[in-house]
């Protein structure tokens, strides 16, 4: 069989079997991919394709009969989120972090670990769902570190409660152990490996100690760039992005 001429029909995002991906991209039947494979006419990331069920995604470099299929470039950004912006891609009423971003891949980006409107600090954005899932899945144990200002003095009782985990009966969940370090009388560094809805505020709320400020300074090996002013952003290097998921 011959592959059809012209531009690919449509590019799939996410991870898929090779036959499905090529069937969609080239507008051919999935069973027609097997002969292409057997004849050595498909390269994936500069190596011969191995099987029709080999997994590929929108970032894979796929060549069929010497012709490259369009592929995306993984994008990984960090932003210094200021207080007052929503961690959302769009909102009809409030400004969002995406409103601050001028980047060619802007429309394809999603947020990795949201911060609420009144929180600030390190925010990651990417078009690579595998990368974001690796960073955010609690079972991967990637630490998220926050500086937290509270209304009342911090105590050893709070340290112990954070370390033990807290049960919230409304959802019937118990938080994973968290580390609370007292930096000043009313300033703490909190380290979590999960990020439940308003988790830090709710944990301090157990002691009727309102959170006055919450500022994220790190996610895993990625720390907030001290050169970034609130609202500014920069791209992560390939090594920074790779280390973030390999070091977990």
C-alpha angles and dihedrals in degrees: 000000000000124000113242120260125239135041121335114267100232138339119232121219122216128030121316142161113274094243092053093045094049093041088057097040097046099033093239134128114272092236089060090067092072095067090048089053094047091051092052093243097133126075124186117195089343094307129099113268111255107202142351090251093053108129120243135165142192090284096054115110103230124183122187118187090344094307119116119225117222113268135180126241115233111247123200120179137175123207134189097230113209125212111269101041123105119235091232138109094230137005128170095211109033136042114256136204089254089061087065094052127091105182132134091236094046096118092055097048127107131189122258109212110351127232119208122246095266095046128085142192139062115021123173126207129187146155090221111094093185090059094048093047091051090054099043105039107107091216089064091062098221107169121231114199125203138181107220129192116199136187099238135042117282120240142195088249088065092048090053094046093051090049093050095048125241129250118225107196097196091069093020091233133136117210120235116252112286131192120236118188120186109226097167134357091277102016124085139176110224124193120196135174093201134042113213121176109297087337099162093045091049093048092053088042088065085070094041088246108137119217110238098181136011121189123174113216104174147015110195109306092347116096127186107268106246090213092063115095119207108291095020125114142182138191119260117237118246090252093051091051093047094046091051092065099031094053096056 
